[in-house]
Amino acid sequence: MGILFDLLLAFALLWSAWRAIALTDPASAVVQFIVFGLLMALAWARLRAPDIALAEAAIGAGLTGALLLDGLGTLRTGQRQRDEQHGSRP
């Protein structure tokens, strides 16, 4: 049972990493990156490295994911403001 879970986790990690790189929509790519970080934390926990698992979950999925989402929101707000400025000009 443990081997099957480990193989499934390894496949999910590879698939998630590939999807995070291959997605063209930035919002979907950020969400996929967060999922990858959580799966990576689970992999470290399975390797009996709880300190690294907690660090990966906090930094890899949590903090970095929040920063990427904030950056994405800032980019979209800037784009919206530029569109409004160009649309209001004659």
C-alpha positions in Angstrom: 0.0 0.0 0.0 2.8 2.4 0.8 4.6 1.8 -2.5 1.4 2.5 -4.4 0.9 5.8 -2.6 4.5 6.8 -3.2 4.3 6.0 -6.9 1.1 8.0 -7.1 2.7 10.9 -5.3 5.7 10.8 -7.6 3.5 10.8 -10.7 1.4 13.7 -9.2 4.6 15.7 -8.5 5.8 15.2 -12.1 2.4 16.0 -13.6 2.0 19.1 -11.3 5.4 20.4 -12.2 4.8 20.0 -15.9 1.4 21.7 -15.7 2.8 24.6 -13.7 5.3 25.2 -16.5 3.0 24.4 -19.5 0.0 26.5 -18.5 -0.4 29.7 -20.4 -2.9 31.4 -18.1 -0.9 33.0 -15.3 -3.7 32.5 -12.6 -3.9 28.8 -13.4 -0.1 28.5 -13.3 0.1 30.1 -9.9 -2.6 27.8 -8.5 -0.7 24.8 -10.0 2.5 26.0 -8.4 0.8 26.1 -5.0 -0.5 22.6 -5.6 3.0 21.5 -6.5 4.3 23.0 -3.2 1.8 21.1 -1.2 2.5 17.9 -2.9 6.2 18.5 -2.3 5.6 19.0 1.4 3.7 15.7 1.4 6.6 14.0 -0.3 9.0 15.3 2.4 6.7 14.1 5.1 6.7 10.7 3.5 10.5 10.7 3.6 10.2 11.3 7.3 11.6 14.8 7.2 9.0 16.8 9.0 11.1 19.9 9.4 11.6 20.2 5.6 8.0 19.3 5.0 6.8 22.2 7.2 9.3 24.6 5.6 8.1 23.6 2.1 4.5 24.0 3.1 5.1 27.4 4.7 7.5 28.9 2.2 7.0 26.9 -1.0 3.2 26.8 -1.1 2.2 29.4 1.4 4.4 32.5 1.3 5.6 32.2 -2.3 2.0 31.4 -3.5 0.7 34.4 -1.7 3.4 36.6 -3.2 2.7 35.3 -6.7 -1.1 35.8 -6.3 -0.5 39.4 -5.1 1.8 40.1 -8.0 -0.8 38.7 -10.4 -3.4 40.9 -8.9 -1.1 43.9 -9.2 -0.4 43.1 -12.9 -4.1 42.8 -13.6 -4.9 46.1 -11.9 -2.2 47.9 -13.8 -3.5 46.4 -17.1 -7.1 47.5 -16.2 -5.9 51.0 -15.4 -4.0 51.3 -18.7 -7.0 50.0 -20.6 -9.2 52.6 -19.0 -6.7 55.4 -19.8 -6.5 54.4 -23.5 -10.2 54.0 -23.8 -11.0 57.5 -22.4 -8.7 59.2 -24.9 -10.4 60.5 -28.1 
